[in-house]
Amino acid sequence: MAAGIPTDKAELTQEITLRCVYDMGEFGNDGVQACIRADMAAAETLAGYPPEAKSIVDRCFSTLWSRGYGMVQRCVERDWKAAAPSPSSPSR
């Protein structure tokens, strides 16, 4: 897993829950629960990236983790796609 993303599920759940309560508490329990579900899914997706993506995951995490794992995931997806060679480009 990327640097900074907790590998312990209880620690990850606690971190996400606290952030979601802080960020979404004004929207009630439904908003908090939706935030938790989305961030848990995003953290799971981030854990599934190949080792070649580690530097991208680490960079996105270090700049966006306070905004939630969903934002980190969007950053990684964007940058990972941009780093992939296009089908028409020659092999390296």
HTML snippet that shows the backbone in 3Dmol.js (N, CA, C, O; Angstrom):
<script src="https://3Dmol.org/build/3Dmol-min.js"></script>
<div id="view" style="width:600px;height:400px;position:relative"></div>
<script>
const pdb = `
ATOM      1  N   MET A   1       0.844  -1.178   0.000  1.00  0.00           N
ATOM      2  CA  MET A   1       0.000   0.000   0.000  1.00  0.00           C
ATOM      3  C   MET A   1       0.883   1.233   0.000  1.00  0.00           C
ATOM      4  O   MET A   1       2.045   1.181   0.403  1.00  0.00           O
ATOM      5  N   ALA A   2       0.332   2.318  -0.447  1.00  0.00           N
ATOM      6  CA  ALA A   2       1.088   3.565  -0.544  1.00  0.00           C
ATOM      7  C   ALA A   2       1.446   4.100   0.836  1.00  0.00           C
ATOM      8  O   ALA A   2       0.760   3.841   1.825  1.00  0.00           O
ATOM      9  N   ALA A   3       2.522   4.842   0.871  1.00  0.00           N
ATOM     10  CA  ALA A   3       2.951   5.459   2.118  1.00  0.00           C
ATOM     11  C   ALA A   3       1.829   6.338   2.657  1.00  0.00           C
ATOM     12  O   ALA A   3       1.244   7.134   1.923  1.00  0.00           O
ATOM     13  N   GLY A   4       1.540   6.189   3.926  1.00  0.00           N
ATOM     14  CA  GLY A   4       0.529   7.024   4.561  1.00  0.00           C
ATOM     15  C   GLY A   4      -0.851   6.419   4.634  1.00  0.00           C
ATOM     16  O   GLY A   4      -1.639   6.808   5.496  1.00  0.00           O
ATOM     17  N   ILE A   5      -1.173   5.486   3.767  1.00  0.00           N
ATOM     18  CA  ILE A   5      -2.486   4.852   3.811  1.00  0.00           C
ATOM     19  C   ILE A   5      -2.407   3.720   4.825  1.00  0.00           C
ATOM     20  O   ILE A   5      -1.618   2.792   4.649  1.00  0.00           O
ATOM     21  N   PRO A   6      -3.214   3.779   5.888  1.00  0.00           N
ATOM     22  CA  PRO A   6      -3.141   2.743   6.914  1.00  0.00           C
ATOM     23  C   PRO A   6      -3.410   1.348   6.349  1.00  0.00           C
ATOM     24  O   PRO A   6      -4.329   1.158   5.552  1.00  0.00           O
ATOM     25  N   THR A   7      -2.610   0.392   6.763  1.00  0.00           N
ATOM     26  CA  THR A   7      -2.819  -0.991   6.323  1.00  0.00           C
ATOM     27  C   THR A   7      -3.735  -1.730   7.284  1.00  0.00           C
ATOM     28  O   THR A   7      -4.325  -2.746   6.918  1.00  0.00           O
ATOM     29  N   ASP A   8      -3.861  -1.233   8.509  1.00  0.00           N
ATOM     30  CA  ASP A   8      -4.759  -1.824   9.497  1.00  0.00           C
ATOM     31  C   ASP A   8      -6.179  -1.335   9.225  1.00  0.00           C
ATOM     32  O   ASP A   8      -6.435  -0.131   9.229  1.00  0.00           O
ATOM     33  N   LYS A   9      -7.111  -2.277   8.988  1.00  0.00           N
ATOM     34  CA  LYS A   9      -8.473  -1.908   8.616  1.00  0.00           C
ATOM     35  C   LYS A   9      -9.150  -1.054   9.685  1.00  0.00           C
ATOM     36  O   LYS A   9      -9.878  -0.118   9.354  1.00  0.00           O
ATOM     37  N   ALA A  10      -8.920  -1.362  10.961  1.00  0.00           N
ATOM     38  CA  ALA A  10      -9.533  -0.574  12.036  1.00  0.00           C
ATOM     39  C   ALA A  10      -9.009   0.858  12.022  1.00  0.00           C
ATOM     40  O   ALA A  10      -9.777   1.803  12.204  1.00  0.00           O
ATOM     41  N   GLU A  11      -7.719   1.020  11.809  1.00  0.00           N
ATOM     42  CA  GLU A  11      -7.124   2.356  11.757  1.00  0.00           C
ATOM     43  C   GLU A  11      -7.655   3.133  10.549  1.00  0.00           C
ATOM     44  O   GLU A  11      -7.974   4.317  10.655  1.00  0.00           O
ATOM     45  N   LEU A  12      -7.746   2.456   9.402  1.00  0.00           N
ATOM     46  CA  LEU A  12      -8.276   3.084   8.196  1.00  0.00           C
ATOM     47  C   LEU A  12      -9.726   3.514   8.411  1.00  0.00           C
ATOM     48  O   LEU A  12     -10.108   4.630   8.060  1.00  0.00           O
ATOM     49  N   THR A  13     -10.525   2.626   8.987  1.00  0.00           N
ATOM     50  CA  THR A  13     -11.940   2.925   9.241  1.00  0.00           C
ATOM     51  C   THR A  13     -12.068   4.119  10.181  1.00  0.00           C
ATOM     52  O   THR A  13     -12.895   5.002   9.955  1.00  0.00           O
ATOM     53  N   GLN A  14     -11.257   4.152  11.228  1.00  0.00           N
ATOM     54  CA  GLN A  14     -11.310   5.262  12.169  1.00  0.00           C
ATOM     55  C   GLN A  14     -10.921   6.578  11.491  1.00  0.00           C
ATOM     56  O   GLN A  14     -11.588   7.596  11.674  1.00  0.00           O
ATOM     57  N   GLU A  15      -9.851   6.554  10.717  1.00  0.00           N
ATOM     58  CA  GLU A  15      -9.409   7.771  10.013  1.00  0.00           C
ATOM     59  C   GLU A  15     -10.498   8.286   9.084  1.00  0.00           C
ATOM     60  O   GLU A  15     -10.809   9.477   9.086  1.00  0.00           O
ATOM     61  N   ILE A  16     -11.073   7.395   8.296  1.00  0.00           N
ATOM     62  CA  ILE A  16     -12.108   7.791   7.339  1.00  0.00           C
ATOM     63  C   ILE A  16     -13.347   8.288   8.070  1.00  0.00           C
ATOM     64  O   ILE A  16     -13.931   9.301   7.684  1.00  0.00           O
ATOM     65  N   THR A  17     -13.752   7.588   9.118  1.00  0.00           N
ATOM     66  CA  THR A  17     -14.944   7.984   9.872  1.00  0.00           C
ATOM     67  C   THR A  17     -14.783   9.380  10.468  1.00  0.00           C
ATOM     68  O   THR A  17     -15.688  10.209  10.368  1.00  0.00           O
ATOM     69  N   LEU A  18     -13.643   9.637  11.079  1.00  0.00           N
ATOM     70  CA  LEU A  18     -13.411  10.960  11.674  1.00  0.00           C
ATOM     71  C   LEU A  18     -13.438  12.062  10.619  1.00  0.00           C
ATOM     72  O   LEU A  18     -14.037  13.115  10.840  1.00  0.00           O
ATOM     73  N   ARG A  19     -12.791  11.827   9.467  1.00  0.00           N
ATOM     74  CA  ARG A  19     -12.793  12.834   8.420  1.00  0.00           C
ATOM     75  C   ARG A  19     -14.196  13.061   7.881  1.00  0.00           C
ATOM     76  O   ARG A  19     -14.602  14.202   7.660  1.00  0.00           O
ATOM     77  N   CYS A  20     -14.935  11.982   7.670  1.00  0.00           N
ATOM     78  CA  CYS A  20     -16.289  12.113   7.126  1.00  0.00           C
ATOM     79  C   CYS A  20     -17.234  12.813   8.103  1.00  0.00           C
ATOM     80  O   CYS A  20     -18.066  13.619   7.689  1.00  0.00           O
ATOM     81  N   VAL A  21     -17.110  12.511   9.388  1.00  0.00           N
ATOM     82  CA  VAL A  21     -17.937  13.201  10.382  1.00  0.00           C
ATOM     83  C   VAL A  21     -17.616  14.694  10.363  1.00  0.00           C
ATOM     84  O   VAL A  21     -18.515  15.533  10.396  1.00  0.00           O
ATOM     85  N   TYR A  22     -16.329  15.011  10.310  1.00  0.00           N
ATOM     86  CA  TYR A  22     -15.905  16.410  10.287  1.00  0.00           C
ATOM     87  C   TYR A  22     -16.382  17.113   9.010  1.00  0.00           C
ATOM     88  O   TYR A  22     -16.918  18.220   9.074  1.00  0.00           O
ATOM     89  N   ASP A  23     -16.188  16.472   7.857  1.00  0.00           N
ATOM     90  CA  ASP A  23     -16.518  17.098   6.571  1.00  0.00           C
ATOM     91  C   ASP A  23     -18.001  17.057   6.228  1.00  0.00           C
ATOM     92  O   ASP A  23     -18.513  17.981   5.596  1.00  0.00           O
ATOM     93  N   MET A  24     -18.695  16.002   6.634  1.00  0.00           N
ATOM     94  CA  MET A  24     -20.064  15.788   6.175  1.00  0.00           C
ATOM     95  C   MET A  24     -21.109  15.805   7.284  1.00  0.00           C
ATOM     96  O   MET A  24     -22.297  15.620   7.016  1.00  0.00           O
ATOM     97  N   GLY A  25     -20.687  16.022   8.510  1.00  0.00           N
ATOM     98  CA  GLY A  25     -21.614  15.974   9.643  1.00  0.00           C
ATOM     99  C   GLY A  25     -22.818  16.877   9.497  1.00  0.00           C
ATOM    100  O   GLY A  25     -23.910  16.527   9.946  1.00  0.00           O
ATOM    101  N   GLU A  26     -22.642  18.031   8.879  1.00  0.00           N
ATOM    102  CA  GLU A  26     -23.763  18.962   8.711  1.00  0.00           C
ATOM    103  C   GLU A  26     -24.857  18.400   7.807  1.00  0.00           C
ATOM    104  O   GLU A  26     -25.978  18.908   7.801  1.00  0.00           O
ATOM    105  N   PHE A  27     -24.540  17.363   7.048  1.00  0.00           N
ATOM    106  CA  PHE A  27     -25.515  16.759   6.142  1.00  0.00           C
ATOM    107  C   PHE A  27     -26.215  15.555   6.758  1.00  0.00           C
ATOM    108  O   PHE A  27     -27.004  14.880   6.098  1.00  0.00           O
ATOM    109  N   GLY A  28     -25.924  15.295   8.015  1.00  0.00           N
ATOM    110  CA  GLY A  28     -26.602  14.217   8.726  1.00  0.00           C
ATOM    111  C   GLY A  28     -25.940  12.870   8.517  1.00  0.00           C
ATOM    112  O   GLY A  28     -24.933  12.737   7.821  1.00  0.00           O
ATOM    113  N   ASN A  29     -26.544  11.881   9.145  1.00  0.00           N
ATOM    114  CA  ASN A  29     -25.996  10.528   9.132  1.00  0.00           C
ATOM    115  C   ASN A  29     -25.895   9.961   7.719  1.00  0.00           C
ATOM    116  O   ASN A  29     -24.927   9.268   7.404  1.00  0.00           O
ATOM    117  N   ASP A  30     -26.868  10.241   6.872  1.00  0.00           N
ATOM    118  CA  ASP A  30     -26.823   9.706   5.503  1.00  0.00           C
ATOM    119  C   ASP A  30     -25.603  10.230   4.747  1.00  0.00           C
ATOM    120  O   ASP A  30     -24.945   9.477   4.029  1.00  0.00           O
ATOM    121  N   GLY A  31     -25.302  11.513   4.907  1.00  0.00           N
ATOM    122  CA  GLY A  31     -24.140  12.092   4.256  1.00  0.00           C
ATOM    123  C   GLY A  31     -22.841  11.504   4.775  1.00  0.00           C
ATOM    124  O   GLY A  31     -21.924  11.222   4.005  1.00  0.00           O
ATOM    125  N   VAL A  32     -22.768  11.319   6.099  1.00  0.00           N
ATOM    126  CA  VAL A  32     -21.574  10.731   6.704  1.00  0.00           C
ATOM    127  C   VAL A  32     -21.392   9.300   6.225  1.00  0.00           C
ATOM    128  O   VAL A  32     -20.285   8.906   5.857  1.00  0.00           O
ATOM    129  N   GLN A  33     -22.458   8.525   6.223  1.00  0.00           N
ATOM    130  CA  GLN A  33     -22.363   7.123   5.799  1.00  0.00           C
ATOM    131  C   GLN A  33     -21.985   6.999   4.325  1.00  0.00           C
ATOM    132  O   GLN A  33     -21.208   6.118   3.958  1.00  0.00           O
ATOM    133  N   ALA A  34     -22.526   7.870   3.483  1.00  0.00           N
ATOM    134  CA  ALA A  34     -22.165   7.853   2.055  1.00  0.00           C
ATOM    135  C   ALA A  34     -20.681   8.182   1.883  1.00  0.00           C
ATOM    136  O   ALA A  34     -20.001   7.568   1.061  1.00  0.00           O
ATOM    137  N   CYS A  35     -20.189   9.130   2.643  1.00  0.00           N
ATOM    138  CA  CYS A  35     -18.771   9.505   2.606  1.00  0.00           C
ATOM    139  C   CYS A  35     -17.899   8.325   3.024  1.00  0.00           C
ATOM    140  O   CYS A  35     -16.896   8.026   2.376  1.00  0.00           O
ATOM    141  N   ILE A  36     -18.281   7.668   4.096  1.00  0.00           N
ATOM    142  CA  ILE A  36     -17.507   6.518   4.593  1.00  0.00           C
ATOM    143  C   ILE A  36     -17.471   5.412   3.546  1.00  0.00           C
ATOM    144  O   ILE A  36     -16.408   4.861   3.263  1.00  0.00           O
ATOM    145  N   ARG A  37     -18.623   5.085   2.972  1.00  0.00           N
ATOM    146  CA  ARG A  37     -18.669   4.017   1.949  1.00  0.00           C
ATOM    147  C   ARG A  37     -17.785   4.373   0.754  1.00  0.00           C
ATOM    148  O   ARG A  37     -17.031   3.533   0.263  1.00  0.00           O
ATOM    149  N   ALA A  38     -17.878   5.611   0.292  1.00  0.00           N
ATOM    150  CA  ALA A  38     -17.104   6.035  -0.885  1.00  0.00           C
ATOM    151  C   ALA A  38     -15.604   6.012  -0.586  1.00  0.00           C
ATOM    152  O   ALA A  38     -14.814   5.553  -1.411  1.00  0.00           O
ATOM    153  N   ASP A  39     -15.214   6.502   0.583  1.00  0.00           N
ATOM    154  CA  ASP A  39     -13.790   6.528   0.909  1.00  0.00           C
ATOM    155  C   ASP A  39     -13.228   5.140   1.165  1.00  0.00           C
ATOM    156  O   ASP A  39     -12.082   4.869   0.807  1.00  0.00           O
ATOM    157  N   MET A  40     -14.007   4.253   1.778  1.00  0.00           N
ATOM    158  CA  MET A  40     -13.533   2.887   1.994  1.00  0.00           C
ATOM    159  C   MET A  40     -13.321   2.191   0.645  1.00  0.00           C
ATOM    160  O   MET A  40     -12.326   1.492   0.453  1.00  0.00           O
ATOM    161  N   ALA A  41     -14.258   2.385  -0.283  1.00  0.00           N
ATOM    162  CA  ALA A  41     -14.121   1.791  -1.622  1.00  0.00           C
ATOM    163  C   ALA A  41     -12.909   2.371  -2.342  1.00  0.00           C
ATOM    164  O   ALA A  41     -12.175   1.638  -3.004  1.00  0.00           O
ATOM    165  N   ALA A  42     -12.695   3.665  -2.222  1.00  0.00           N
ATOM    166  CA  ALA A  42     -11.552   4.305  -2.880  1.00  0.00           C
ATOM    167  C   ALA A  42     -10.239   3.800  -2.285  1.00  0.00           C
ATOM    168  O   ALA A  42      -9.289   3.548  -3.026  1.00  0.00           O
ATOM    169  N   ALA A  43     -10.168   3.650  -0.968  1.00  0.00           N
ATOM    170  CA  ALA A  43      -8.950   3.144  -0.323  1.00  0.00           C
ATOM    171  C   ALA A  43      -8.660   1.721  -0.792  1.00  0.00           C
ATOM    172  O   ALA A  43      -7.503   1.359  -1.005  1.00  0.00           O
ATOM    173  N   GLU A  44      -9.701   0.922  -0.953  1.00  0.00           N
ATOM    174  CA  GLU A  44      -9.527  -0.449  -1.452  1.00  0.00           C
ATOM    175  C   GLU A  44      -8.996  -0.434  -2.886  1.00  0.00           C
ATOM    176  O   GLU A  44      -8.115  -1.221  -3.231  1.00  0.00           O
ATOM    177  N   THR A  45      -9.524   0.447  -3.708  1.00  0.00           N
ATOM    178  CA  THR A  45      -9.055   0.577  -5.088  1.00  0.00           C
ATOM    179  C   THR A  45      -7.595   1.016  -5.123  1.00  0.00           C
ATOM    180  O   THR A  45      -6.801   0.481  -5.897  1.00  0.00           O
ATOM    181  N   LEU A  46      -7.239   1.992  -4.284  1.00  0.00           N
ATOM    182  CA  LEU A  46      -5.858   2.467  -4.237  1.00  0.00           C
ATOM    183  C   LEU A  46      -4.895   1.353  -3.854  1.00  0.00           C
ATOM    184  O   LEU A  46      -3.768   1.304  -4.348  1.00  0.00           O
ATOM    185  N   ALA A  47      -5.334   0.461  -2.979  1.00  0.00           N
ATOM    186  CA  ALA A  47      -4.490  -0.660  -2.552  1.00  0.00           C
ATOM    187  C   ALA A  47      -4.247  -1.647  -3.691  1.00  0.00           C
ATOM    188  O   ALA A  47      -3.282  -2.410  -3.653  1.00  0.00           O
ATOM    189  N   GLY A  48      -5.112  -1.637  -4.698  1.00  0.00           N
ATOM    190  CA  GLY A  48      -5.006  -2.584  -5.796  1.00  0.00           C
ATOM    191  C   GLY A  48      -4.147  -2.137  -6.966  1.00  0.00           C
ATOM    192  O   GLY A  48      -3.961  -2.890  -7.922  1.00  0.00           O
ATOM    193  N   TYR A  49      -3.620  -0.918  -6.902  1.00  0.00           N
ATOM    194  CA  TYR A  49      -2.771  -0.461  -8.004  1.00  0.00           C
ATOM    195  C   TYR A  49      -1.464  -1.243  -8.019  1.00  0.00           C
ATOM    196  O   TYR A  49      -0.970  -1.646  -6.966  1.00  0.00           O
ATOM    197  N   PRO A  50      -0.900  -1.460  -9.204  1.00  0.00           N
ATOM    198  CA  PRO A  50       0.357  -2.208  -9.299  1.00  0.00           C
ATOM    199  C   PRO A  50       1.524  -1.416  -8.712  1.00  0.00           C
ATOM    200  O   PRO A  50       1.438  -0.197  -8.563  1.00  0.00           O
ATOM    201  N   PRO A  51       2.599  -2.098  -8.383  1.00  0.00           N
ATOM    202  CA  PRO A  51       3.771  -1.413  -7.814  1.00  0.00           C
ATOM    203  C   PRO A  51       4.285  -0.262  -8.687  1.00  0.00           C
ATOM    204  O   PRO A  51       4.836   0.708  -8.167  1.00  0.00           O
ATOM    205  N   GLU A  52       4.109  -0.363  -9.994  1.00  0.00           N
ATOM    206  CA  GLU A  52       4.581   0.690 -10.901  1.00  0.00           C
ATOM    207  C   GLU A  52       3.865   2.025 -10.649  1.00  0.00           C
ATOM    208  O   GLU A  52       4.368   3.081 -11.032  1.00  0.00           O
ATOM    209  N   ALA A  53       2.707   1.976 -10.014  1.00  0.00           N
ATOM    210  CA  ALA A  53       1.931   3.190  -9.767  1.00  0.00           C
ATOM    211  C   ALA A  53       2.234   3.810  -8.408  1.00  0.00           C
ATOM    212  O   ALA A  53       1.662   4.841  -8.056  1.00  0.00           O
ATOM    213  N   LYS A  54       3.125   3.193  -7.644  1.00  0.00           N
ATOM    214  CA  LYS A  54       3.379   3.642  -6.276  1.00  0.00           C
ATOM    215  C   LYS A  54       3.755   5.120  -6.194  1.00  0.00           C
ATOM    216  O   LYS A  54       3.257   5.827  -5.318  1.00  0.00           O
ATOM    217  N   SER A  55       4.608   5.594  -7.070  1.00  0.00           N
ATOM    218  CA  SER A  55       5.013   7.005  -6.982  1.00  0.00           C
ATOM    219  C   SER A  55       3.829   7.935  -7.247  1.00  0.00           C
ATOM    220  O   SER A  55       3.721   8.993  -6.627  1.00  0.00           O
ATOM    221  N   ILE A  56       2.946   7.547  -8.159  1.00  0.00           N
ATOM    222  CA  ILE A  56       1.751   8.356  -8.438  1.00  0.00           C
ATOM    223  C   ILE A  56       0.817   8.335  -7.233  1.00  0.00           C
ATOM    224  O   ILE A  56       0.315   9.378  -6.813  1.00  0.00           O
ATOM    225  N   VAL A  57       0.584   7.149  -6.677  1.00  0.00           N
ATOM    226  CA  VAL A  57      -0.294   7.022  -5.508  1.00  0.00           C
ATOM    227  C   VAL A  57       0.276   7.836  -4.347  1.00  0.00           C
ATOM    228  O   VAL A  57      -0.457   8.563  -3.677  1.00  0.00           O
ATOM    229  N   ASP A  58       1.568   7.714  -4.113  1.00  0.00           N
ATOM    230  CA  ASP A  58       2.200   8.447  -3.015  1.00  0.00           C
ATOM    231  C   ASP A  58       2.068   9.958  -3.198  1.00  0.00           C
ATOM    232  O   ASP A  58       1.750  10.676  -2.250  1.00  0.00           O
ATOM    233  N   ARG A  59       2.313  10.438  -4.416  1.00  0.00           N
ATOM    234  CA  ARG A  59       2.224  11.878  -4.676  1.00  0.00           C
ATOM    235  C   ARG A  59       0.801  12.378  -4.492  1.00  0.00           C
ATOM    236  O   ARG A  59       0.575  13.400  -3.843  1.00  0.00           O
ATOM    237  N   CYS A  60      -0.158  11.658  -5.064  1.00  0.00           N
ATOM    238  CA  CYS A  60      -1.562  12.072  -4.936  1.00  0.00           C
ATOM    239  C   CYS A  60      -2.009  12.013  -3.478  1.00  0.00           C
ATOM    240  O   CYS A  60      -2.727  12.894  -3.006  1.00  0.00           O
ATOM    241  N   PHE A  61      -1.581  10.969  -2.770  1.00  0.00           N
ATOM    242  CA  PHE A  61      -1.941  10.847  -1.361  1.00  0.00           C
ATOM    243  C   PHE A  61      -1.374  12.013  -0.560  1.00  0.00           C
ATOM    244  O   PHE A  61      -2.083  12.617   0.245  1.00  0.00           O
ATOM    245  N   SER A  62      -0.111  12.329  -0.773  1.00  0.00           N
ATOM    246  CA  SER A  62       0.525  13.373   0.040  1.00  0.00           C
ATOM    247  C   SER A  62      -0.100  14.741  -0.185  1.00  0.00           C
ATOM    248  O   SER A  62      -0.075  15.581   0.715  1.00  0.00           O
ATOM    249  N   THR A  63      -0.656  14.981  -1.357  1.00  0.00           N
ATOM    250  CA  THR A  63      -1.245  16.291  -1.622  1.00  0.00           C
ATOM    251  C   THR A  63      -2.756  16.350  -1.362  1.00  0.00           C
ATOM    252  O   THR A  63      -3.294  17.431  -1.123  1.00  0.00           O
ATOM    253  N   LEU A  64      -3.442  15.210  -1.405  1.00  0.00           N
ATOM    254  CA  LEU A  64      -4.908  15.241  -1.347  1.00  0.00           C
ATOM    255  C   LEU A  64      -5.550  14.426  -0.223  1.00  0.00           C
ATOM    256  O   LEU A  64      -6.776  14.417  -0.119  1.00  0.00           O
ATOM    257  N   TRP A  65      -4.776  13.744   0.618  1.00  0.00           N
ATOM    258  CA  TRP A  65      -5.391  12.838   1.594  1.00  0.00           C
ATOM    259  C   TRP A  65      -6.377  13.529   2.518  1.00  0.00           C
ATOM    260  O   TRP A  65      -7.342  12.906   2.961  1.00  0.00           O
ATOM    261  N   SER A  66      -6.157  14.797   2.817  1.00  0.00           N
ATOM    262  CA  SER A  66      -7.063  15.485   3.735  1.00  0.00           C
ATOM    263  C   SER A  66      -8.431  15.740   3.117  1.00  0.00           C
ATOM    264  O   SER A  66      -9.381  16.078   3.824  1.00  0.00           O
ATOM    265  N   ARG A  67      -8.535  15.581   1.809  1.00  0.00           N
ATOM    266  CA  ARG A  67      -9.812  15.770   1.115  1.00  0.00           C
ATOM    267  C   ARG A  67     -10.521  14.445   0.869  1.00  0.00           C
ATOM    268  O   ARG A  67     -11.608  14.419   0.292  1.00  0.00           O
ATOM    269  N   GLY A  68      -9.914  13.349   1.304  1.00  0.00           N
ATOM    270  CA  GLY A  68     -10.550  12.046   1.208  1.00  0.00           C
ATOM    271  C   GLY A  68      -9.906  11.150   0.165  1.00  0.00           C
ATOM    272  O   GLY A  68      -9.270  11.611  -0.784  1.00  0.00           O
ATOM    273  N   TYR A  69     -10.093   9.852   0.373  1.00  0.00           N
ATOM    274  CA  TYR A  69      -9.502   8.877  -0.533  1.00  0.00           C
ATOM    275  C   TYR A  69     -10.136   8.906  -1.923  1.00  0.00           C
ATOM    276  O   TYR A  69      -9.506   8.494  -2.897  1.00  0.00           O
ATOM    277  N   GLY A  70     -11.359   9.382  -2.022  1.00  0.00           N
ATOM    278  CA  GLY A  70     -11.973   9.525  -3.342  1.00  0.00           C
ATOM    279  C   GLY A  70     -11.216  10.522  -4.198  1.00  0.00           C
ATOM    280  O   GLY A  70     -11.024  10.296  -5.393  1.00  0.00           O
ATOM    281  N   MET A  71     -10.782  11.624  -3.597  1.00  0.00           N
ATOM    282  CA  MET A  71      -9.991  12.616  -4.333  1.00  0.00           C
ATOM    283  C   MET A  71      -8.622  12.047  -4.701  1.00  0.00           C
ATOM    284  O   MET A  71      -8.116  12.288  -5.797  1.00  0.00           O
ATOM    285  N   VAL A  72      -8.040  11.303  -3.795  1.00  0.00           N
ATOM    286  CA  VAL A  72      -6.752  10.668  -4.087  1.00  0.00           C
ATOM    287  C   VAL A  72      -6.922   9.704  -5.255  1.00  0.00           C
ATOM    288  O   VAL A  72      -6.095   9.680  -6.167  1.00  0.00           O
ATOM    289  N   GLN A  73      -7.992   8.910  -5.231  1.00  0.00           N
ATOM    290  CA  GLN A  73      -8.237   7.947  -6.302  1.00  0.00           C
ATOM    291  C   GLN A  73      -8.410   8.650  -7.646  1.00  0.00           C
ATOM    292  O   GLN A  73      -7.870   8.190  -8.652  1.00  0.00           O
ATOM    293  N   ARG A  74      -9.154   9.756  -7.681  1.00  0.00           N
ATOM    294  CA  ARG A  74      -9.337  10.474  -8.949  1.00  0.00           C
ATOM    295  C   ARG A  74      -8.010  10.999  -9.475  1.00  0.00           C
ATOM    296  O   ARG A  74      -7.750  10.938 -10.677  1.00  0.00           O
ATOM    297  N   CYS A  75      -7.177  11.508  -8.593  1.00  0.00           N
ATOM    298  CA  CYS A  75      -5.851  11.996  -8.987  1.00  0.00           C
ATOM    299  C   CYS A  75      -5.018  10.855  -9.579  1.00  0.00           C
ATOM    300  O   CYS A  75      -4.391  11.016 -10.625  1.00  0.00           O
ATOM    301  N   VAL A  76      -5.018   9.711  -8.907  1.00  0.00           N
ATOM    302  CA  VAL A  76      -4.230   8.561  -9.379  1.00  0.00           C
ATOM    303  C   VAL A  76      -4.753   8.085 -10.730  1.00  0.00           C
ATOM    304  O   VAL A  76      -3.968   7.834 -11.645  1.00  0.00           O
ATOM    305  N   GLU A  77      -6.074   7.960 -10.861  1.00  0.00           N
ATOM    306  CA  GLU A  77      -6.641   7.508 -12.135  1.00  0.00           C
ATOM    307  C   GLU A  77      -6.261   8.445 -13.270  1.00  0.00           C
ATOM    308  O   GLU A  77      -5.901   7.990 -14.356  1.00  0.00           O
ATOM    309  N   ARG A  78      -6.338   9.748 -13.028  1.00  0.00           N
ATOM    310  CA  ARG A  78      -5.990  10.736 -14.056  1.00  0.00           C
ATOM    311  C   ARG A  78      -4.515  10.624 -14.445  1.00  0.00           C
ATOM    312  O   ARG A  78      -4.170  10.572 -15.625  1.00  0.00           O
ATOM    313  N   ASP A  79      -3.656  10.590 -13.429  1.00  0.00           N
ATOM    314  CA  ASP A  79      -2.220  10.569 -13.707  1.00  0.00           C
ATOM    315  C   ASP A  79      -1.753   9.226 -14.248  1.00  0.00           C
ATOM    316  O   ASP A  79      -0.846   9.179 -15.078  1.00  0.00           O
ATOM    317  N   TRP A  80      -2.355   8.138 -13.793  1.00  0.00           N
ATOM    318  CA  TRP A  80      -2.002   6.805 -14.281  1.00  0.00           C
ATOM    319  C   TRP A  80      -2.382   6.697 -15.756  1.00  0.00           C
ATOM    320  O   TRP A  80      -1.620   6.163 -16.563  1.00  0.00           O
ATOM    321  N   LYS A  81      -3.555   7.203 -16.099  1.00  0.00           N
ATOM    322  CA  LYS A  81      -3.990   7.182 -17.494  1.00  0.00           C
ATOM    323  C   LYS A  81      -3.065   8.041 -18.354  1.00  0.00           C
ATOM    324  O   LYS A  81      -2.714   7.655 -19.469  1.00  0.00           O
ATOM    325  N   ALA A  82      -2.674   9.200 -17.839  1.00  0.00           N
ATOM    326  CA  ALA A  82      -1.789  10.102 -18.589  1.00  0.00           C
ATOM    327  C   ALA A  82      -0.407   9.491 -18.776  1.00  0.00           C
ATOM    328  O   ALA A  82       0.259   9.767 -19.773  1.00  0.00           O
ATOM    329  N   ALA A  83       0.032   8.663 -17.828  1.00  0.00           N
ATOM    330  CA  ALA A  83       1.365   8.061 -17.906  1.00  0.00           C
ATOM    331  C   ALA A  83       1.405   6.843 -18.830  1.00  0.00           C
ATOM    332  O   ALA A  83       2.477   6.429 -19.271  1.00  0.00           O
ATOM    333  N   ALA A  84       0.246   6.276 -19.119  1.00  0.00           N
ATOM    334  CA  ALA A  84       0.195   5.086 -19.974  1.00  0.00           C
ATOM    335  C   ALA A  84       0.491   5.487 -21.419  1.00  0.00           C
ATOM    336  O   ALA A  84      -0.005   6.507 -21.897  1.00  0.00           O
ATOM    337  N   PRO A  85       1.292   4.691 -22.104  1.00  0.00           N
ATOM    338  CA  PRO A  85       1.564   5.005 -23.512  1.00  0.00           C
ATOM    339  C   PRO A  85       0.289   4.865 -24.336  1.00  0.00           C
ATOM    340  O   PRO A  85      -0.501   3.946 -24.122  1.00  0.00           O
ATOM    341  N   SER A  86       0.099   5.771 -25.265  1.00  0.00           N
ATOM    342  CA  SER A  86      -1.073   5.673 -26.132  1.00  0.00           C
ATOM    343  C   SER A  86      -0.860   4.530 -27.123  1.00  0.00           C
ATOM    344  O   SER A  86       0.281   4.191 -27.439  1.00  0.00           O
ATOM    345  N   PRO A  87      -1.945   3.934 -27.614  1.00  0.00           N
ATOM    346  CA  PRO A  87      -1.820   2.814 -28.547  1.00  0.00           C
ATOM    347  C   PRO A  87      -1.037   3.147 -29.810  1.00  0.00           C
ATOM    348  O   PRO A  87      -0.438   2.262 -30.420  1.00  0.00           O
ATOM    349  N   SER A  88      -1.036   4.405 -30.203  1.00  0.00           N
ATOM    350  CA  SER A  88      -0.353   4.777 -31.446  1.00  0.00           C
ATOM    351  C   SER A  88       1.122   5.154 -31.213  1.00  0.00           C
ATOM    352  O   SER A  88       1.877   5.336 -32.169  1.00  0.00           O
ATOM    353  N   SER A  89       1.524   5.269 -29.939  1.00  0.00           N
ATOM    354  CA  SER A  89       2.924   5.644 -29.702  1.00  0.00           C
ATOM    355  C   SER A  89       3.815   4.426 -29.756  1.00  0.00           C
ATOM    356  O   SER A  89       3.387   3.326 -29.409  1.00  0.00           O
ATOM    357  N   PRO A  90       5.050   4.609 -30.188  1.00  0.00           N
ATOM    358  CA  PRO A  90       5.959   3.469 -30.285  1.00  0.00           C
ATOM    359  C   PRO A  90       6.330   2.936 -28.892  1.00  0.00           C
ATOM    360  O   PRO A  90       6.304   3.667 -27.902  1.00  0.00           O
ATOM    361  N   SER A  91       6.667   1.678 -28.847  1.00  0.00           N
ATOM    362  CA  SER A  91       7.069   1.052 -27.587  1.00  0.00           C
ATOM    363  C   SER A  91       8.393   1.641 -27.131  1.00  0.00           C
ATOM    364  O   SER A  91       9.228   2.057 -27.934  1.00  0.00           O
ATOM    365  N   ARG A  92       8.553   1.661 -25.811  1.00  0.00           N
ATOM    366  CA  ARG A  92       9.812   2.206 -25.265  1.00  0.00           C
ATOM    367  C   ARG A  92      10.803   1.111 -25.029  1.00  0.00           C
ATOM    368  O   ARG A  92      11.916   1.372 -24.574  1.00  0.00           O
TER     369      ARG A  92
END
`;
const viewer = $3Dmol.createViewer("view");
viewer.addModel(pdb, "pdb");
viewer.setStyle({}, {cartoon: {color: "spectrum"}});
viewer.zoomTo();
viewer.render();
</script>
